[in-house]
Amino acid sequence: MTKTKTRSRKALYIGLPLALAVALGAAAAGYLYYKQAAGYPRPIVEQANALHEHMLTFDSHITVPLKFGNEGNEFDKDGPGQFDLVKAGKGRLSGAALTIFGWPELWNGPNAPHRPTPGFVDEARNQQEVRYKIISNMVRDFPNQVGIAYTPDDLRRLNGEGKFAIFISMLNAYPLGHDLSQLDLWAKRGMRMFGFSYVANNDWADSSRPLPFFNDTPDALGGLSELGEQAVKRLNDLGVIIDVSQMSTLALEDVARLSRTPMVASHSAPRALVDIPRNLSDKEMQLIKDSGGVLQVVAFGTYLKPLSKPSLDKLETLRARFGLQPLQGLANALMPGDAVIAIWPQARFGEYAGSLYDIVEQEPKATLKDYGDAIDYAVKKMGIDHVGISSDFNDGGGLEGWKDVSEIRNVTAELLSRGYSEADIAKLWSGNFLRVWDQVQRAARPIASTSTP
């Protein structure tokens, strides 16, 4: 058996118990996948199976659950979450950006503070540390199955060794306070992509979704703050990719103006499909393309498919019950901006938000067809070299046919059915992202070691 074939077979069983790996041959695995991929012609399915035997596949945004690795959510068992090593092995996913994410708990009772406090920052930093420890523990406990990729070559090497490659990303500057040196710390720990924003503005950048309880107003900073502008230069020097998902338009424009390296939107969708601020306008997509960057199209249903009329009618009824003005578009439905919300008791806002998202959750799931339409649109606007794939698993992502990482070959089958070539599919699954990562690292001005403290 050739060295290439040996590596391919090893990689096929990433995360699977040895006994299962021995028991399942390539034919059996192909049959199992064919049963899962109902709806696609058998030749398409077989082509997708064959392609995943040698193609690098990379998902640019999976959130690390705070309980991942605990009993019932083990790394090496097929558990209830959308990502674990078993599911990665079944799907033949080569690697993913596991996101170290920190955000304070807001809906904790009627006496909760109406604005951020130092304790909020402490809690968000604690969540970051917990998630970093989870990643470290996974690598420590399963060294033959998983490793951290600090460079694009590391990712390729780990794939060749049959190991799942972890790319460490970070979302939300809020937990970092005003401390720019935190970027150096996290780069030393292995962070290779950094996103400024989540829900609510922070002291670094405006969010596409300002939050009333943070006394937010849209574009409060006018894009990036002075600290945020300094962070762009620092991230460029550190060789860290700047992630513009979730930023306001003005903040994204500031990054485009200041960064000397390509931008990535790690988990976003075109606004032309669903008109909400969280999605990217054609102009924003063009700025990403002009930077040499990539839009990683996200498999998040409500960003891909507008809510149905029955759901919008339910939302109108909900707003009337809470004394809010009628809807003026889908953006107001999903992220209400009424001034009255900011002075509601926390419990009342929590009740409203819970009812709103219950309605959204009852919507039929978006499908792989919806996802393929989003990729088609992005490719048409930006070109095949500037589009990629992300799931947003463990934080709302998931579609009919792509409910977890075990089903990634269904995405490939959808793309094949639309006429994408194997070479173009390889670009979408990893090639474009790896190109950007390489460019960003080559443009770095070394000021920090990549050793892990």
C-alpha positions as CSV (number, residue, x, y, z in Angstrom):
1,M,0.0,0.0,0.0
2,T,1.3,3.4,-0.9
3,K,2.1,6.1,1.7
4,T,-0.7,8.3,0.3
5,K,-3.3,5.5,0.6
6,T,-2.2,4.7,4.1
7,R,-2.7,8.3,5.2
8,S,-6.1,8.5,3.5
9,R,-7.3,5.4,5.3
10,K,-6.0,6.8,8.7
11,A,-7.8,10.1,8.1
12,L,-11.1,8.3,7.2
13,Y,-11.4,7.1,10.8
14,I,-10.4,10.3,12.7
15,G,-11.9,9.9,16.2
16,L,-13.4,6.5,15.7
17,P,-12.7,3.7,18.2
18,L,-10.1,1.3,16.9
19,A,-12.5,-1.6,16.7
20,L,-15.0,0.3,14.6
21,A,-12.2,1.6,12.4
22,V,-11.1,-2.0,11.7
23,A,-14.6,-3.2,11.2
24,L,-15.6,-0.6,8.6
25,G,-14.1,-0.7,5.2
26,A,-14.4,1.9,2.5
27,A,-17.3,0.2,0.9
28,A,-19.3,-0.1,4.1
29,A,-18.6,3.6,4.9
30,G,-19.8,4.6,1.5
31,Y,-23.0,2.6,1.9
32,L,-23.7,4.1,5.2
33,Y,-23.2,7.6,3.8
34,Y,-25.4,6.8,0.8
35,K,-28.2,5.9,3.2
36,Q,-27.8,9.2,4.9
37,A,-27.7,11.2,1.7
38,A,-31.2,10.4,0.5
39,G,-32.3,12.6,-2.3
40,Y,-29.0,12.8,-4.2
41,P,-28.3,10.5,-7.2
42,R,-26.0,7.6,-6.3
43,P,-23.3,8.8,-8.8
44,I,-23.2,12.2,-7.0
45,V,-23.0,10.5,-3.6
46,E,-20.2,8.2,-4.7
47,Q,-18.3,11.1,-6.2
48,A,-18.7,13.0,-2.9
49,N,-17.4,10.0,-1.0
50,A,-14.4,9.7,-3.2
51,L,-13.6,13.4,-3.0
52,H,-13.6,13.3,0.8
53,E,-11.0,10.5,0.7
54,H,-8.3,13.0,-0.3
55,M,-9.7,16.6,0.0
56,L,-8.9,18.8,2.9
57,T,-12.1,20.0,4.6
58,F,-12.2,22.9,7.0
59,D,-15.1,24.5,8.9
60,S,-14.3,28.0,10.0
61,H,-16.6,28.4,12.9
62,I,-17.6,25.9,15.6
63,T,-18.2,27.2,19.1
64,V,-16.7,25.2,22.0
65,P,-19.5,24.3,24.5
66,L,-18.5,25.1,28.1
67,K,-19.5,21.5,29.1
68,F,-17.6,19.8,26.3
69,G,-15.4,17.0,27.7
70,N,-17.7,16.5,30.7
71,E,-19.6,13.3,31.3
72,G,-22.2,12.9,28.6
73,N,-20.3,15.3,26.3
74,E,-17.0,13.4,25.9
75,F,-14.6,14.3,23.2
76,D,-14.4,10.7,21.8
77,K,-18.0,9.7,22.0
78,D,-20.9,10.3,19.7
79,G,-22.7,12.7,22.0
80,P,-25.6,15.1,21.9
81,G,-23.6,18.1,20.5
82,Q,-23.0,18.9,16.8
83,F,-19.2,18.3,17.1
84,D,-17.1,15.6,18.6
85,L,-14.2,13.5,17.3
86,V,-16.5,10.6,16.4
87,K,-18.8,12.8,14.2
88,A,-15.7,14.4,12.7
89,G,-14.4,11.0,11.7
90,K,-17.7,9.9,10.3
91,G,-17.9,13.0,8.2
92,R,-14.3,13.1,7.2
93,L,-13.8,16.6,8.5
94,S,-10.1,17.5,8.4
95,G,-10.2,20.4,10.8
96,A,-12.1,23.3,12.2
97,A,-11.8,26.7,13.8
98,L,-12.8,26.0,17.4
99,T,-13.9,29.3,18.8
100,I,-12.9,30.6,22.2
101,F,-15.8,32.7,23.0
102,G,-16.7,34.8,26.1
103,W,-20.0,36.5,26.9
104,P,-21.5,37.3,30.3
105,E,-24.9,35.9,31.3
106,L,-27.5,38.7,30.9
107,W,-30.8,37.1,31.6
108,N,-30.2,36.3,35.2
109,G,-33.3,37.8,36.9
110,P,-35.2,41.0,37.4
111,N,-32.5,42.6,39.6
112,A,-29.7,42.1,37.1
113,P,-27.7,45.3,36.2
114,H,-28.9,47.2,33.2
115,R,-25.4,47.9,31.9
116,P,-22.0,46.1,31.9
117,T,-20.1,45.8,35.1
118,P,-16.5,44.7,35.9
119,G,-18.0,41.4,36.9
120,F,-19.3,40.9,33.4
121,V,-15.8,41.2,32.0
122,D,-14.5,38.7,34.7
123,E,-17.2,36.2,33.8
124,A,-16.5,36.5,30.0
125,R,-12.7,36.1,30.6
126,N,-13.5,33.0,32.7
127,Q,-15.5,31.5,29.8
128,Q,-12.5,32.1,27.5
129,E,-10.2,30.3,29.9
130,V,-12.6,27.4,30.3
131,R,-12.8,27.0,26.6
132,Y,-9.1,27.2,26.1
133,K,-8.6,24.5,28.8
134,I,-11.2,22.3,27.0
135,I,-9.2,22.5,23.8
136,S,-5.9,21.9,25.7
137,N,-7.4,18.8,27.4
138,M,-8.6,17.3,24.2
139,V,-5.2,17.6,22.6
140,R,-3.5,16.2,25.8
141,D,-5.9,13.3,26.2
142,F,-6.1,12.2,22.5
143,P,-2.7,13.0,21.0
144,N,-3.1,10.3,18.4
145,Q,-6.4,11.7,17.1
146,V,-6.1,15.5,17.4
147,G,-3.6,18.4,17.3
148,I,-3.4,22.2,17.1
149,A,-2.5,23.7,13.8
150,Y,-0.4,26.9,14.3
151,T,0.3,27.2,10.5
152,P,-1.3,26.1,7.3
153,D,1.4,23.5,6.9
154,D,0.5,22.1,10.4
155,L,-3.0,21.6,9.2
156,R,-1.9,19.7,6.2
157,R,0.6,17.6,8.3
158,L,-2.0,16.7,10.9
159,N,-4.4,15.6,8.1
160,G,-1.7,13.5,6.6
161,E,-1.2,11.9,10.0
162,G,-4.9,11.0,10.3
163,K,-5.5,13.6,13.0
164,F,-8.2,16.2,13.4
165,A,-6.7,19.7,13.2
166,I,-7.8,22.4,15.6
167,F,-7.4,26.0,14.5
168,I,-7.9,28.3,17.5
169,S,-10.1,31.4,16.9
170,M,-11.5,34.0,19.2
171,L,-14.8,35.8,19.0
172,N,-15.6,39.0,20.8
173,A,-13.2,41.6,22.1
174,Y,-15.5,42.4,25.1
175,P,-13.7,40.1,27.6
176,L,-10.3,41.7,26.8
177,G,-11.4,45.0,28.4
178,H,-9.0,47.7,27.3
179,D,-5.9,45.5,27.3
180,L,-4.3,45.3,23.9
181,S,-1.6,43.0,25.2
182,Q,-4.2,40.3,25.6
183,L,-3.8,39.8,21.8
184,D,-0.2,38.9,22.3
185,L,-1.1,36.5,25.0
186,W,-3.7,34.7,23.0
187,A,-1.4,34.6,19.9
188,K,1.2,32.9,22.0
189,R,-1.4,30.4,23.0
190,G,-2.2,29.6,19.4
191,M,-5.0,32.0,18.4
192,R,-4.9,32.5,14.7
193,M,-8.2,34.4,14.0
194,F,-9.8,37.2,16.0
195,G,-13.3,38.6,15.7
196,F,-14.0,42.0,17.3
197,S,-17.8,41.7,17.7
198,Y,-20.7,39.7,18.9
199,V,-24.1,40.9,20.1
200,A,-23.7,44.5,21.5
201,N,-21.1,47.1,20.9
202,N,-17.9,46.9,22.9
203,D,-15.0,49.3,23.5
204,W,-13.2,48.1,20.4
205,A,-15.9,48.1,17.7
206,D,-19.5,48.6,16.9
207,S,-21.6,45.5,16.5
208,S,-24.1,44.8,13.7
209,R,-26.6,44.0,16.6
210,P,-26.4,46.6,19.3
211,L,-28.1,45.5,22.5
212,P,-30.5,47.8,24.5
213,F,-29.3,46.6,27.9
214,F,-25.8,47.7,27.1
215,N,-27.2,51.2,26.4
216,D,-26.2,50.6,22.8
217,T,-27.1,52.7,19.9
218,P,-26.2,51.8,16.3
219,D,-22.8,53.0,15.3
220,A,-22.0,54.5,18.7
221,L,-18.3,54.5,18.0
222,G,-18.6,55.2,14.3
223,G,-17.0,51.9,13.5
224,L,-13.7,51.1,15.3
225,S,-12.6,52.9,18.4
226,E,-9.0,54.2,18.7
227,L,-8.3,50.9,20.6
228,G,-9.9,48.9,17.8
229,E,-7.7,50.7,15.2
230,Q,-4.6,49.9,17.2
231,A,-5.8,46.3,17.4
232,V,-5.9,46.0,13.6
233,K,-2.2,46.9,13.4
234,R,-1.4,44.6,16.3
235,L,-3.2,41.6,14.7
236,N,-1.5,42.2,11.4
237,D,1.9,42.2,13.1
238,L,1.0,39.0,15.0
239,G,0.0,37.2,11.9
240,V,-3.6,36.8,13.1
241,I,-6.5,36.8,10.7
242,I,-9.1,39.5,11.3
243,D,-12.6,38.2,11.4
244,V,-15.2,40.8,10.4
245,S,-18.3,38.7,11.0
246,Q,-20.8,40.4,13.3
247,M,-19.2,43.9,12.9
248,S,-21.2,46.9,11.9
249,T,-20.7,48.2,8.4
250,L,-18.7,51.1,9.5
251,A,-16.4,48.9,11.6
252,L,-15.9,46.5,8.7
253,E,-15.1,49.5,6.5
254,D,-12.5,50.7,9.0
255,V,-10.8,47.3,9.0
256,A,-10.7,47.3,5.2
257,R,-9.1,50.7,5.3
258,L,-6.5,49.9,8.0
259,S,-5.6,46.3,7.5
260,R,-2.6,45.3,5.3
261,T,-3.8,41.7,5.2
262,P,-6.9,40.0,3.8
263,M,-10.1,39.9,5.9
264,V,-12.3,36.9,6.6
265,A,-15.9,36.8,7.5
266,S,-15.8,33.5,9.4
267,H,-19.6,32.9,9.6
268,S,-21.8,35.2,7.6
269,A,-24.3,35.2,4.7
270,P,-25.3,37.6,2.0
271,R,-27.8,40.3,3.0
272,A,-29.5,40.0,-0.5
273,L,-31.0,36.7,0.8
274,V,-32.2,37.9,4.2
275,D,-32.2,41.7,4.8
276,I,-30.8,41.9,8.4
277,P,-27.8,43.9,9.6
278,R,-26.1,40.6,10.7
279,N,-25.7,39.6,7.1
280,L,-23.3,41.2,4.6
281,S,-24.3,43.7,2.0
282,D,-22.9,43.4,-1.6
283,K,-20.7,46.4,-0.8
284,E,-19.2,44.7,2.3
285,M,-18.7,41.5,0.3
286,Q,-16.8,43.5,-2.3
287,L,-14.6,45.0,0.4
288,I,-13.7,41.5,1.6
289,K,-12.9,40.4,-2.0
290,D,-10.8,43.6,-2.6
291,S,-8.7,42.8,0.5
292,G,-8.0,39.3,-1.0
293,G,-10.2,37.8,1.7
294,V,-12.9,35.2,2.0
295,L,-16.6,35.1,3.0
296,Q,-17.2,31.8,4.8
297,V,-20.9,31.3,4.1
298,V,-22.7,30.2,7.3
299,A,-25.2,27.4,7.7
300,F,-27.5,29.4,10.0
301,G,-31.1,29.0,8.9
302,T,-32.6,32.4,9.6
303,Y,-29.7,34.1,7.8
304,L,-30.3,32.0,4.7
305,K,-34.1,32.0,4.4
306,P,-36.6,34.8,5.3
307,L,-39.2,34.0,7.9
308,S,-42.5,32.8,6.6
309,K,-45.6,34.9,6.7
310,P,-47.2,32.8,9.5
311,S,-44.1,33.5,11.7
312,L,-44.1,37.2,10.8
313,D,-47.8,37.3,11.8
314,K,-47.0,35.7,15.1
315,L,-44.3,38.2,15.7
316,E,-46.7,41.1,15.0
317,T,-49.1,39.6,17.6
318,L,-46.2,39.3,20.1
319,R,-45.2,42.9,19.6
320,A,-48.7,44.1,20.1
321,R,-48.9,42.1,23.3
322,F,-45.8,43.9,24.6
323,G,-46.9,47.3,23.4
324,L,-44.3,47.6,20.6
325,Q,-44.8,49.3,17.3
326,P,-45.7,47.1,14.3
327,L,-42.8,45.6,12.3
328,Q,-41.0,47.7,9.8
329,G,-39.1,44.8,8.2
330,L,-37.4,41.6,9.2
331,A,-34.4,43.3,10.8
332,N,-36.7,44.7,13.5
333,A,-38.3,41.4,13.9
334,L,-35.1,39.6,14.8
335,M,-33.2,42.3,16.6
336,P,-35.8,44.8,17.9
337,G,-34.5,48.3,18.4
338,D,-37.4,50.0,20.1
339,A,-36.2,52.5,22.7
340,V,-38.8,51.2,25.2
341,I,-37.0,47.9,25.4
342,A,-34.0,49.6,27.0
343,I,-36.0,50.6,30.1
344,W,-37.9,47.4,30.5
345,P,-37.1,45.3,33.6
346,Q,-34.6,42.6,32.7
347,A,-37.2,39.8,33.3
348,R,-39.7,41.4,30.9
349,F,-37.1,41.7,28.1
350,G,-36.1,38.1,28.8
351,E,-39.8,37.0,28.4
352,Y,-40.1,38.9,25.2
353,A,-36.8,37.6,23.7
354,G,-37.7,34.1,24.7
355,S,-41.1,34.3,23.0
356,L,-39.5,35.8,19.9
357,Y,-37.0,33.0,19.5
358,D,-39.6,30.4,20.3
359,I,-41.4,31.6,17.2
360,V,-38.2,31.6,15.1
361,E,-37.3,28.1,16.3
362,Q,-40.7,26.7,15.1
363,E,-39.8,27.8,11.5
364,P,-39.1,24.9,9.2
365,K,-35.3,24.4,9.0
366,A,-33.4,25.9,6.1
367,T,-32.2,23.2,3.7
368,L,-29.0,22.4,1.8
369,K,-30.7,23.9,-1.2
370,D,-31.0,27.3,0.7
371,Y,-27.4,26.9,1.6
372,G,-26.3,26.2,-2.0
373,D,-28.3,29.3,-3.1
374,A,-26.2,31.4,-0.7
375,I,-23.0,29.9,-1.9
376,D,-24.1,30.5,-5.5
377,Y,-24.8,34.1,-4.8
378,A,-21.5,34.7,-3.0
379,V,-19.6,33.1,-5.8
380,K,-21.4,35.1,-8.4
381,K,-20.6,38.4,-6.6
382,M,-17.1,37.6,-5.3
383,G,-15.7,34.8,-7.5
384,I,-14.9,31.2,-6.5
385,D,-11.6,32.3,-4.9
386,H,-13.3,34.3,-2.2
387,V,-15.9,32.0,-0.7
388,G,-15.8,29.2,1.9
389,I,-17.8,27.1,4.2
390,S,-18.8,27.4,7.9
391,S,-21.4,25.8,10.1
392,D,-21.8,27.8,13.3
393,F,-22.4,24.5,15.0
394,N,-23.1,24.7,18.8
395,D,-24.4,28.2,18.5
396,G,-27.4,28.0,16.2
397,G,-26.1,26.5,13.0
398,G,-27.5,23.5,11.3
399,L,-29.6,22.6,8.3
400,E,-31.8,19.8,7.0
401,G,-29.2,17.5,5.7
402,W,-26.3,19.1,7.6
403,K,-27.3,18.8,11.2
404,D,-23.8,18.1,12.5
405,V,-20.2,17.5,11.3
406,S,-20.9,13.9,10.4
407,E,-23.0,15.1,7.4
408,I,-20.5,17.3,5.7
409,R,-20.4,15.1,2.6
410,N,-24.0,16.2,1.9
411,V,-22.7,19.7,1.4
412,T,-20.3,18.4,-1.2
413,A,-23.1,16.4,-2.8
414,E,-25.2,19.6,-3.1
415,L,-22.3,21.5,-4.7
416,L,-21.6,18.6,-7.1
417,S,-25.3,18.6,-8.1
418,R,-25.0,22.3,-8.9
419,G,-22.2,21.7,-11.3
420,Y,-19.2,22.8,-9.2
421,S,-16.0,21.1,-10.2
422,E,-14.0,19.1,-7.7
423,A,-11.2,21.7,-7.9
424,D,-13.7,24.5,-7.0
425,I,-15.2,22.4,-4.2
426,A,-11.7,22.0,-2.7
427,K,-11.3,25.8,-2.8
428,L,-14.6,26.2,-1.0
429,W,-13.9,23.6,1.7
430,S,-10.4,24.8,2.6
431,G,-8.2,26.1,-0.2
432,N,-9.4,29.7,-0.1
433,F,-9.1,29.9,3.7
434,L,-5.7,28.4,3.7
435,R,-4.5,30.8,1.1
436,V,-5.6,33.8,3.2
437,W,-4.1,32.2,6.4
438,D,-0.8,31.8,4.6
439,Q,-0.9,35.4,3.3
440,V,-1.6,36.8,6.8
441,Q,1.2,34.9,8.4
442,R,3.7,35.9,5.7
443,A,2.8,39.5,6.3
444,A,3.5,39.3,10.1
445,R,6.2,41.3,11.8
446,P,7.4,38.8,14.4
447,I,6.9,40.1,17.9
448,A,5.7,37.1,19.7
449,S,6.6,33.4,20.0
450,T,4.1,30.7,19.0
451,S,4.9,28.6,22.0
452,T,2.0,27.8,24.3
453,P,2.3,29.0,27.9
